[in-house]
Amino acid sequence: MAGRAIFGDPKQVSEFRTRTGIDLTKDEKKLLIVVRTPQSIEGESPSLDLDLIDAVSRRLKLHGVQIVNPDDVARWIDKNGGRFDHPSELAREFDTDFIAVVDVDTFSLHDAGSPNLYHGSASGQMQVFQVQEVAGAKETLQVFTGNFRNQYPPHGPVPCDSLSRKMFEKKFVDNLSDRLGSRFYDYRLGDEM
């Protein structure tokens, strides 16, 4: 207990480091992040994919992870019809060592039981690929996959009249990006997510 008071909470090793043995905050490796959302989500939050890419990228940079410029990735995806078929396409286009593909399956701002309450909910999966040179061409090899499920705020819903929809969505996206980003850097157990 005294050690915790002096040194703070112990650090939790990131899922990425646990699975690959690579610390992205220390090694000279670069990460590309891309987020995909289904059309059913685009109706409620049309810019969710771009908002999440930006928010996760900011957190990664803040923690010392080198990332591919998310604006360059977004421009390339837009030029290619708004989608890509395989991460190898991104590997051939960008100078990166790893590619994280976040597929958001569900995203909702309101409590399921009451439209007058905000209670953010999101779920999906993340796949991480390592870029490798194979016969002179860049290819990707999946190094891990994992599901995510997030609720915000974790303690329960808040009334819609307590803050604007836009403000609640920003707070929820920030919380979700903290959760997704922390898979790539070590963090203290006491850090709020």
Residue pairs with C-beta under 8 A, 6 or more apart in sequence:
4 10
8 188
8 190
9 188
9 189
9 190
9 191
10 188
10 189
11 186
11 187
11 188
11 189
12 182
12 186
12 187
12 188
12 189
13 186
14 23
14 24
14 182
14 183
14 184
14 185
14 186
14 187
15 144
15 146
15 183
15 184
16 22
16 24
16 128
16 144
16 183
16 184
17 23
17 24
17 186
19 128
19 143
19 144
20 130
20 143
20 144
22 29
23 186
24 31
24 60
24 64
24 65
24 66
24 98
24 184
24 185
25 63
25 64
25 65
25 185
25 186
26 64
28 66
29 66
29 97
29 98
30 66
30 67
30 68
30 95
30 96
30 97
30 98
31 60
31 65
31 66
31 67
31 68
31 96
31 97
31 98
31 99
31 100
31 184
32 67
32 68
32 73
32 90
32 94
32 96
32 98
32 99
32 100
33 53
33 56
33 57
33 60
33 67
33 68
33 70
33 73
33 100
33 102
34 53
34 73
34 77
34 84
34 90
34 99
34 100
34 101
34 102
35 48
35 49
35 50
35 52
35 53
35 56
35 102
35 103
35 104
36 49
36 83
36 101
36 102
36 103
36 104
37 45
37 48
37 49
37 104
37 107
38 104
38 105
41 48
41 104
41 106
41 107
42 48
44 107
44 108
44 109
45 51
45 107
45 109
45 169
48 104
48 107
48 173
49 104
50 74
51 173
52 102
52 104
52 173
52 176
52 177
52 180
53 70
53 73
53 74
54 70
55 173
55 174
55 176
55 177
56 102
56 177
56 180
56 181
57 67
57 70
58 177
59 177
59 178
59 181
59 182
60 67
60 181
60 184
60 185
61 67
63 181
63 184
63 185
63 187
64 185
65 184
65 185
68 94
68 95
68 96
72 94
73 90
73 94
76 90
76 93
76 94
77 83
77 84
80 89
84 90
86 140
87 99
87 101
87 127
87 129
87 140
88 138
88 139
88 140
90 96
90 99
91 99
91 129
91 131
91 138
91 139
91 140
92 137
92 138
96 131
97 130
97 131
98 128
98 129
98 130
98 131
98 143
99 128
99 129
99 131
99 140
100 126
100 127
100 128
100 129
100 184
101 126
101 127
101 128
101 129
102 124
102 125
102 126
102 180
103 124
103 125
103 126
103 127
104 122
104 123
104 124
105 123
105 124
105 125
106 121
106 122
106 123
106 124
107 121
107 122
108 120
108 121
108 122
109 118
109 120
109 165
109 168
109 169
109 172
110 117
110 118
110 119
110 160
111 117
111 118
111 119
111 157
112 119
112 121
114 157
115 160
116 159
116 160
116 161
117 157
117 158
117 159
117 160
118 157
118 158
118 159
118 160
118 163
118 165
118 168
119 151
119 152
119 153
119 156
119 157
119 158
120 150
120 151
120 152
120 153
120 168
120 169
120 172
120 175
120 176
121 150
121 151
121 152
122 148
122 149
122 150
122 172
122 176
123 147
123 148
123 149
123 150
124 147
124 148
125 145
125 146
125 147
125 148
126 145
126 146
126 147
126 148
126 180
126 183
127 142
127 144
127 145
128 142
128 143
128 144
128 145
129 140
129 141
129 142
129 143
130 140
130 141
130 143
131 138
131 139
131 140
132 138
132 139
132 140
132 141
133 139
146 183
148 179
148 180
150 175
150 176
150 179
152 171
152 172
152 175
152 176
153 175
158 168
160 168
175 193
178 193
179 193
182 193
187 193
